[in-house]
Structures are given as C-alpha cells and as structure tokens.
Amino acid sequence: MSNAGLDNRHRNHDGEISHKHGTTTVQTLRKIYGQSYAAGHPETRTLSEVLPQLNETSLSQLRRDYETGHLKHKLAKASK
C-alpha cells in the first residue's frame, strides 16, 4: 500500500522515478515537456534534486509517463 505525503505525492512512485531516472537533467526534461518544466530550477540540476520541489503540473506529467511506460522512451529520444 502506498502512503501519500502531505502534498498527496505517492512516495513509492516518486522514489522509483528518482531511483531510475534521477540523473536526468532538467534540460532534457524541458526538451520533452517544454521550457516551463521545473520552472525556477537551472537546467543543469538533476531530476533527483528537483523532484521534491516540482509543482503539481510538472509532477503529474512525469508520473503519467512513468506509469504508462513512456518515460524511458521519451528520455532516450530527447537525449539524442
């Protein structure tokens, strides 16, 4: 059973995403989700560094792609 944090983030999914894709830079994520992704964070920061501060929209996009299995493919395509 997953426990939601104070901000309703499910720790098991966020932990899995951070563990598997935590070294992905904000720059790469912006290639996928647009320039406003992880607003306020430098493009050199990694996903594991910004994940706890992501707004609901950015987090929802990331979680949706992770849960549907599309995140890995999108990251591979964006890093080319």
Jmol script that loads the backbone (N, CA, C; Angstrom):
load data "model"
ATOM      1  N   MET A   1       0.847  -1.180   0.000  1.00  0.00           N
ATOM      2  CA  MET A   1       0.000   0.000   0.000  1.00  0.00           C
ATOM      3  C   MET A   1       0.885   1.233   0.000  1.00  0.00           C
ATOM      4  N   SER A   2       0.539   2.221  -0.807  1.00  0.00           N
ATOM      5  CA  SER A   2       1.353   3.426  -0.869  1.00  0.00           C
ATOM      6  C   SER A   2       0.773   4.486   0.055  1.00  0.00           C
ATOM      7  N   ASN A   3       1.656   5.255   0.638  1.00  0.00           N
ATOM      8  CA  ASN A   3       1.235   6.332   1.523  1.00  0.00           C
ATOM      9  C   ASN A   3       1.520   7.653   0.844  1.00  0.00           C
ATOM     10  N   ALA A   4       0.511   8.502   0.801  1.00  0.00           N
ATOM     11  CA  ALA A   4       0.696   9.821   0.220  1.00  0.00           C
ATOM     12  C   ALA A   4       1.329  10.726   1.262  1.00  0.00           C
ATOM     13  N   GLY A   5       2.202  11.613   0.802  1.00  0.00           N
ATOM     14  CA  GLY A   5       2.820  12.587   1.684  1.00  0.00           C
ATOM     15  C   GLY A   5       1.849  13.713   1.979  1.00  0.00           C
ATOM     16  N   LEU A   6       2.320  14.730   2.640  1.00  0.00           N
ATOM     17  CA  LEU A   6       1.464  15.850   2.999  1.00  0.00           C
ATOM     18  C   LEU A   6       0.894  16.543   1.777  1.00  0.00           C
ATOM     19  N   ASP A   7       1.630  16.505   0.669  1.00  0.00           N
ATOM     20  CA  ASP A   7       1.162  17.159  -0.549  1.00  0.00           C
ATOM     21  C   ASP A   7       0.564  16.153  -1.533  1.00  0.00           C
ATOM     22  N   ASN A   8       0.131  14.999  -1.041  1.00  0.00           N
ATOM     23  CA  ASN A   8      -0.520  13.947  -1.817  1.00  0.00           C
ATOM     24  C   ASN A   8       0.377  13.288  -2.851  1.00  0.00           C
ATOM     25  N   ARG A   9       1.673  13.383  -2.716  1.00  0.00           N
ATOM     26  CA  ARG A   9       2.579  12.693  -3.614  1.00  0.00           C
ATOM     27  C   ARG A   9       2.775  11.282  -3.086  1.00  0.00           C
ATOM     28  N   HIS A  10       2.687  10.318  -3.941  1.00  0.00           N
ATOM     29  CA  HIS A  10       2.867   8.942  -3.523  1.00  0.00           C
ATOM     30  C   HIS A  10       4.343   8.613  -3.531  1.00  0.00           C
ATOM     31  N   ARG A  11       4.886   8.393  -2.358  1.00  0.00           N
ATOM     32  CA  ARG A  11       6.314   8.222  -2.191  1.00  0.00           C
ATOM     33  C   ARG A  11       6.872   7.043  -2.987  1.00  0.00           C
ATOM     34  N   ASN A  12       6.119   5.973  -3.130  1.00  0.00           N
ATOM     35  CA  ASN A  12       6.666   4.827  -3.838  1.00  0.00           C
ATOM     36  C   ASN A  12       6.939   5.158  -5.301  1.00  0.00           C
ATOM     37  N   HIS A  13       6.046   5.887  -5.972  1.00  0.00           N
ATOM     38  CA  HIS A  13       6.264   6.248  -7.371  1.00  0.00           C
ATOM     39  C   HIS A  13       7.387   7.267  -7.505  1.00  0.00           C
ATOM     40  N   ASP A  14       7.396   8.287  -6.654  1.00  0.00           N
ATOM     41  CA  ASP A  14       8.436   9.305  -6.726  1.00  0.00           C
ATOM     42  C   ASP A  14       9.806   8.700  -6.451  1.00  0.00           C
ATOM     43  N   GLY A  15       9.881   7.788  -5.514  1.00  0.00           N
ATOM     44  CA  GLY A  15      11.148   7.126  -5.202  1.00  0.00           C
ATOM     45  C   GLY A  15      11.639   6.272  -6.351  1.00  0.00           C
ATOM     46  N   GLU A  16      10.720   5.573  -7.019  1.00  0.00           N
ATOM     47  CA  GLU A  16      11.086   4.756  -8.166  1.00  0.00           C
ATOM     48  C   GLU A  16      11.568   5.626  -9.318  1.00  0.00           C
ATOM     49  N   ILE A  17      10.878   6.716  -9.567  1.00  0.00           N
ATOM     50  CA  ILE A  17      11.258   7.619 -10.644  1.00  0.00           C
ATOM     51  C   ILE A  17      12.637   8.200 -10.359  1.00  0.00           C
ATOM     52  N   SER A  18      12.854   8.655  -9.143  1.00  0.00           N
ATOM     53  CA  SER A  18      14.141   9.235  -8.769  1.00  0.00           C
ATOM     54  C   SER A  18      15.255   8.203  -8.880  1.00  0.00           C
ATOM     55  N   HIS A  19      14.985   6.989  -8.450  1.00  0.00           N
ATOM     56  CA  HIS A  19      15.999   5.935  -8.493  1.00  0.00           C
ATOM     57  C   HIS A  19      16.358   5.578  -9.931  1.00  0.00           C
ATOM     58  N   LYS A  20      15.375   5.449 -10.794  1.00  0.00           N
ATOM     59  CA  LYS A  20      15.611   5.014 -12.175  1.00  0.00           C
ATOM     60  C   LYS A  20      16.048   6.145 -13.096  1.00  0.00           C
ATOM     61  N   HIS A  21      15.585   7.366 -12.852  1.00  0.00           N
ATOM     62  CA  HIS A  21      15.839   8.466 -13.780  1.00  0.00           C
ATOM     63  C   HIS A  21      16.392   9.706 -13.088  1.00  0.00           C
ATOM     64  N   GLY A  22      16.895   9.557 -11.889  1.00  0.00           N
ATOM     65  CA  GLY A  22      17.337  10.694 -11.085  1.00  0.00           C
ATOM     66  C   GLY A  22      18.474  11.496 -11.659  1.00  0.00           C
ATOM     67  N   THR A  23      19.275  10.923 -12.516  1.00  0.00           N
ATOM     68  CA  THR A  23      20.416  11.653 -13.087  1.00  0.00           C
ATOM     69  C   THR A  23      20.036  12.439 -14.343  1.00  0.00           C
ATOM     70  N   THR A  24      18.801  12.345 -14.765  1.00  0.00           N
ATOM     71  CA  THR A  24      18.325  13.098 -15.921  1.00  0.00           C
ATOM     72  C   THR A  24      18.310  14.579 -15.581  1.00  0.00           C
ATOM     73  N   THR A  25      18.831  15.395 -16.474  1.00  0.00           N
ATOM     74  CA  THR A  25      18.889  16.832 -16.201  1.00  0.00           C
ATOM     75  C   THR A  25      17.568  17.512 -16.525  1.00  0.00           C
ATOM     76  N   VAL A  26      17.362  18.655 -15.911  1.00  0.00           N
ATOM     77  CA  VAL A  26      16.186  19.467 -16.186  1.00  0.00           C
ATOM     78  C   VAL A  26      16.185  19.873 -17.663  1.00  0.00           C
ATOM     79  N   GLN A  27      17.351  20.096 -18.233  1.00  0.00           N
ATOM     80  CA  GLN A  27      17.453  20.447 -19.646  1.00  0.00           C
ATOM     81  C   GLN A  27      16.808  19.367 -20.528  1.00  0.00           C
ATOM     82  N   THR A  28      17.082  18.111 -20.242  1.00  0.00           N
ATOM     83  CA  THR A  28      16.490  17.013 -21.005  1.00  0.00           C
ATOM     84  C   THR A  28      14.982  16.956 -20.795  1.00  0.00           C
ATOM     85  N   LEU A  29      14.538  17.149 -19.573  1.00  0.00           N
ATOM     86  CA  LEU A  29      13.101  17.126 -19.288  1.00  0.00           C
ATOM     87  C   LEU A  29      12.382  18.266 -20.004  1.00  0.00           C
ATOM     88  N   ARG A  30      13.045  19.403 -20.160  1.00  0.00           N
ATOM     89  CA  ARG A  30      12.431  20.528 -20.872  1.00  0.00           C
ATOM     90  C   ARG A  30      12.315  20.246 -22.368  1.00  0.00           C
ATOM     91  N   LYS A  31      13.178  19.417 -22.901  1.00  0.00           N
ATOM     92  CA  LYS A  31      13.044  19.019 -24.303  1.00  0.00           C
ATOM     93  C   LYS A  31      11.766  18.210 -24.500  1.00  0.00           C
ATOM     94  N   ILE A  32      11.368  17.484 -23.480  1.00  0.00           N
ATOM     95  CA  ILE A  32      10.171  16.643 -23.548  1.00  0.00           C
ATOM     96  C   ILE A  32       8.915  17.433 -23.215  1.00  0.00           C
ATOM     97  N   TYR A  33       8.946  18.166 -22.111  1.00  0.00           N
ATOM     98  CA  TYR A  33       7.733  18.779 -21.565  1.00  0.00           C
ATOM     99  C   TYR A  33       7.609  20.283 -21.801  1.00  0.00           C
ATOM    100  N   GLY A  34       8.613  20.906 -22.375  1.00  0.00           N
ATOM    101  CA  GLY A  34       8.555  22.336 -22.643  1.00  0.00           C
ATOM    102  C   GLY A  34       9.427  23.146 -21.696  1.00  0.00           C
ATOM    103  N   GLN A  35       9.704  24.365 -22.093  1.00  0.00           N
ATOM    104  CA  GLN A  35      10.642  25.222 -21.357  1.00  0.00           C
ATOM    105  C   GLN A  35      10.174  25.614 -19.956  1.00  0.00           C
ATOM    106  N   SER A  36       8.901  25.498 -19.680  1.00  0.00           N
ATOM    107  CA  SER A  36       8.414  25.873 -18.349  1.00  0.00           C
ATOM    108  C   SER A  36       8.503  24.721 -17.346  1.00  0.00           C
ATOM    109  N   TYR A  37       8.968  23.551 -17.800  1.00  0.00           N
ATOM    110  CA  TYR A  37       9.069  22.407 -16.893  1.00  0.00           C
ATOM    111  C   TYR A  37      10.096  22.697 -15.805  1.00  0.00           C
ATOM    112  N   ALA A  38       9.757  22.387 -14.565  1.00  0.00           N
ATOM    113  CA  ALA A  38      10.619  22.631 -13.397  1.00  0.00           C
ATOM    114  C   ALA A  38      11.045  24.092 -13.359  1.00  0.00           C
ATOM    115  N   ALA A  39      10.073  24.972 -13.542  1.00  0.00           N
ATOM    116  CA  ALA A  39      10.333  26.412 -13.543  1.00  0.00           C
ATOM    117  C   ALA A  39      11.064  26.831 -12.278  1.00  0.00           C
ATOM    118  N   GLY A  40      12.028  27.709 -12.470  1.00  0.00           N
ATOM    119  CA  GLY A  40      12.799  28.223 -11.346  1.00  0.00           C
ATOM    120  C   GLY A  40      14.033  27.411 -11.011  1.00  0.00           C
ATOM    121  N   HIS A  41      14.230  26.304 -11.705  1.00  0.00           N
ATOM    122  CA  HIS A  41      15.396  25.467 -11.461  1.00  0.00           C
ATOM    123  C   HIS A  41      16.349  25.553 -12.651  1.00  0.00           C
ATOM    124  N   PRO A  42      17.652  25.620 -12.397  1.00  0.00           N
ATOM    125  CA  PRO A  42      18.609  25.656 -13.502  1.00  0.00           C
ATOM    126  C   PRO A  42      18.551  24.370 -14.314  1.00  0.00           C
ATOM    127  N   GLU A  43      18.849  24.475 -15.607  1.00  0.00           N
ATOM    128  CA  GLU A  43      18.774  23.309 -16.486  1.00  0.00           C
ATOM    129  C   GLU A  43      19.824  22.255 -16.169  1.00  0.00           C
ATOM    130  N   THR A  44      20.817  22.601 -15.381  1.00  0.00           N
ATOM    131  CA  THR A  44      21.873  21.651 -15.021  1.00  0.00           C
ATOM    132  C   THR A  44      21.522  20.800 -13.811  1.00  0.00           C
ATOM    133  N   ARG A  45      20.448  21.140 -13.112  1.00  0.00           N
ATOM    134  CA  ARG A  45      20.034  20.333 -11.955  1.00  0.00           C
ATOM    135  C   ARG A  45      19.494  19.003 -12.435  1.00  0.00           C
ATOM    136  N   THR A  46      19.557  18.006 -11.581  1.00  0.00           N
ATOM    137  CA  THR A  46      19.060  16.685 -11.943  1.00  0.00           C
ATOM    138  C   THR A  46      17.646  16.480 -11.397  1.00  0.00           C
ATOM    139  N   LEU A  47      16.981  15.492 -11.955  1.00  0.00           N
ATOM    140  CA  LEU A  47      15.626  15.186 -11.522  1.00  0.00           C
ATOM    141  C   LEU A  47      15.581  14.870 -10.037  1.00  0.00           C
ATOM    142  N   SER A  48      16.540  14.118  -9.544  1.00  0.00           N
ATOM    143  CA  SER A  48      16.519  13.776  -8.117  1.00  0.00           C
ATOM    144  C   SER A  48      16.666  15.009  -7.235  1.00  0.00           C
ATOM    145  N   GLU A  49      17.325  16.047  -7.744  1.00  0.00           N
ATOM    146  CA  GLU A  49      17.477  17.280  -6.970  1.00  0.00           C
ATOM    147  C   GLU A  49      16.205  18.119  -6.956  1.00  0.00           C
ATOM    148  N   VAL A  50      15.459  18.125  -8.049  1.00  0.00           N
ATOM    149  CA  VAL A  50      14.284  18.993  -8.141  1.00  0.00           C
ATOM    150  C   VAL A  50      12.964  18.282  -7.859  1.00  0.00           C
ATOM    151  N   LEU A  51      12.962  16.975  -7.864  1.00  0.00           N
ATOM    152  CA  LEU A  51      11.719  16.217  -7.703  1.00  0.00           C
ATOM    153  C   LEU A  51      10.894  16.650  -6.487  1.00  0.00           C
ATOM    154  N   PRO A  52      11.495  16.840  -5.321  1.00  0.00           N
ATOM    155  CA  PRO A  52      10.679  17.230  -4.156  1.00  0.00           C
ATOM    156  C   PRO A  52      10.025  18.612  -4.292  1.00  0.00           C
ATOM    157  N   GLN A  53      10.554  19.464  -5.188  1.00  0.00           N
ATOM    158  CA  GLN A  53      10.011  20.815  -5.328  1.00  0.00           C
ATOM    159  C   GLN A  53       9.157  21.008  -6.577  1.00  0.00           C
ATOM    160  N   LEU A  54       8.938  19.962  -7.364  1.00  0.00           N
ATOM    161  CA  LEU A  54       8.153  20.125  -8.589  1.00  0.00           C
ATOM    162  C   LEU A  54       6.719  20.516  -8.282  1.00  0.00           C
ATOM    163  N   ASN A  55       6.181  21.396  -9.124  1.00  0.00           N
ATOM    164  CA  ASN A  55       4.773  21.755  -8.950  1.00  0.00           C
ATOM    165  C   ASN A  55       3.905  20.602  -9.427  1.00  0.00           C
ATOM    166  N   GLU A  56       2.635  20.669  -9.141  1.00  0.00           N
ATOM    167  CA  GLU A  56       1.720  19.565  -9.432  1.00  0.00           C
ATOM    168  C   GLU A  56       1.658  19.238 -10.923  1.00  0.00           C
ATOM    169  N   THR A  57       1.685  20.245 -11.779  1.00  0.00           N
ATOM    170  CA  THR A  57       1.620  20.003 -13.220  1.00  0.00           C
ATOM    171  C   THR A  57       2.838  19.232 -13.699  1.00  0.00           C
ATOM    172  N   SER A  58       4.029  19.675 -13.318  1.00  0.00           N
ATOM    173  CA  SER A  58       5.261  19.010 -13.733  1.00  0.00           C
ATOM    174  C   SER A  58       5.316  17.589 -13.182  1.00  0.00           C
ATOM    175  N   LEU A  59       4.940  17.432 -11.938  1.00  0.00           N
ATOM    176  CA  LEU A  59       4.965  16.112 -11.320  1.00  0.00           C
ATOM    177  C   LEU A  59       3.952  15.169 -11.973  1.00  0.00           C
ATOM    178  N   SER A  60       2.789  15.674 -12.289  1.00  0.00           N
ATOM    179  CA  SER A  60       1.755  14.849 -12.919  1.00  0.00           C
ATOM    180  C   SER A  60       2.186  14.360 -14.299  1.00  0.00           C
ATOM    181  N   GLN A  61       2.816  15.243 -15.082  1.00  0.00           N
ATOM    182  CA  GLN A  61       3.295  14.845 -16.407  1.00  0.00           C
ATOM    183  C   GLN A  61       4.323  13.729 -16.283  1.00  0.00           C
ATOM    184  N   LEU A  62       5.251  13.910 -15.393  1.00  0.00           N
ATOM    185  CA  LEU A  62       6.317  12.936 -15.187  1.00  0.00           C
ATOM    186  C   LEU A  62       5.758  11.610 -14.707  1.00  0.00           C
ATOM    187  N   ARG A  63       4.888  11.640 -13.710  1.00  0.00           N
ATOM    188  CA  ARG A  63       4.309  10.422 -13.154  1.00  0.00           C
ATOM    189  C   ARG A  63       3.457   9.684 -14.179  1.00  0.00           C
ATOM    190  N   ARG A  64       2.684  10.422 -14.979  1.00  0.00           N
ATOM    191  CA  ARG A  64       1.842   9.799 -16.009  1.00  0.00           C
ATOM    192  C   ARG A  64       2.707   9.026 -17.013  1.00  0.00           C
ATOM    193  N   ASP A  65       3.772   9.660 -17.502  1.00  0.00           N
ATOM    194  CA  ASP A  65       4.639   8.983 -18.467  1.00  0.00           C
ATOM    195  C   ASP A  65       5.366   7.801 -17.837  1.00  0.00           C
ATOM    196  N   TYR A  66       5.744   7.921 -16.584  1.00  0.00           N
ATOM    197  CA  TYR A  66       6.415   6.816 -15.903  1.00  0.00           C
ATOM    198  C   TYR A  66       5.464   5.632 -15.737  1.00  0.00           C
ATOM    199  N   GLU A  67       4.261   5.896 -15.290  1.00  0.00           N
ATOM    200  CA  GLU A  67       3.297   4.829 -15.023  1.00  0.00           C
ATOM    201  C   GLU A  67       2.820   4.133 -16.297  1.00  0.00           C
ATOM    202  N   THR A  68       2.818   4.848 -17.421  1.00  0.00           N
ATOM    203  CA  THR A  68       2.384   4.241 -18.681  1.00  0.00           C
ATOM    204  C   THR A  68       3.555   3.610 -19.437  1.00  0.00           C
ATOM    205  N   GLY A  69       4.762   3.763 -18.913  1.00  0.00           N
ATOM    206  CA  GLY A  69       5.931   3.177 -19.557  1.00  0.00           C
ATOM    207  C   GLY A  69       6.529   4.016 -20.674  1.00  0.00           C
ATOM    208  N   HIS A  70       6.073   5.251 -20.838  1.00  0.00           N
ATOM    209  CA  HIS A  70       6.553   6.105 -21.906  1.00  0.00           C
ATOM    210  C   HIS A  70       7.782   6.934 -21.530  1.00  0.00           C
ATOM    211  N   LEU A  71       8.044   7.096 -20.252  1.00  0.00           N
ATOM    212  CA  LEU A  71       9.124   7.975 -19.826  1.00  0.00           C
ATOM    213  C   LEU A  71      10.482   7.514 -20.354  1.00  0.00           C
ATOM    214  N   LYS A  72      10.773   6.253 -20.241  1.00  0.00           N
ATOM    215  CA  LYS A  72      12.068   5.737 -20.691  1.00  0.00           C
ATOM    216  C   LYS A  72      12.287   6.029 -22.179  1.00  0.00           C
ATOM    217  N   HIS A  73      11.269   5.805 -22.994  1.00  0.00           N
ATOM    218  CA  HIS A  73      11.358   6.060 -24.431  1.00  0.00           C
ATOM    219  C   HIS A  73      11.549   7.556 -24.707  1.00  0.00           C
ATOM    220  N   LYS A  74      10.785   8.391 -24.035  1.00  0.00           N
ATOM    221  CA  LYS A  74      10.885   9.834 -24.239  1.00  0.00           C
ATOM    222  C   LYS A  74      12.259  10.366 -23.839  1.00  0.00           C
ATOM    223  N   LEU A  75      12.805   9.847 -22.744  1.00  0.00           N
ATOM    224  CA  LEU A  75      14.141  10.272 -22.311  1.00  0.00           C
ATOM    225  C   LEU A  75      15.208   9.851 -23.314  1.00  0.00           C
ATOM    226  N   ALA A  76      15.082   8.646 -23.830  1.00  0.00           N
ATOM    227  CA  ALA A  76      16.059   8.169 -24.817  1.00  0.00           C
ATOM    228  C   ALA A  76      16.009   9.031 -26.073  1.00  0.00           C
ATOM    229  N   LYS A  77      14.823   9.382 -26.509  1.00  0.00           N
ATOM    230  CA  LYS A  77      14.663  10.200 -27.708  1.00  0.00           C
ATOM    231  C   LYS A  77      15.190  11.617 -27.483  1.00  0.00           C
ATOM    232  N   ALA A  78      14.933  12.182 -26.311  1.00  0.00           N
ATOM    233  CA  ALA A  78      15.352  13.563 -26.006  1.00  0.00           C
ATOM    234  C   ALA A  78      16.853  13.681 -25.847  1.00  0.00           C
ATOM    235  N   SER A  79      17.530  12.607 -25.454  1.00  0.00           N
ATOM    236  CA  SER A  79      18.971  12.706 -25.241  1.00  0.00           C
ATOM    237  C   SER A  79      19.777  12.487 -26.511  1.00  0.00           C
ATOM    238  N   LYS A  80      19.124  12.244 -27.614  1.00  0.00           N
ATOM    239  CA  LYS A  80      19.842  12.065 -28.884  1.00  0.00           C
ATOM    240  C   LYS A  80      20.293  13.385 -29.443  1.00  0.00           C
TER     241      LYS A  80
END
end "model"
wireframe off; spacefill off
backbone 0.3
color backbone group
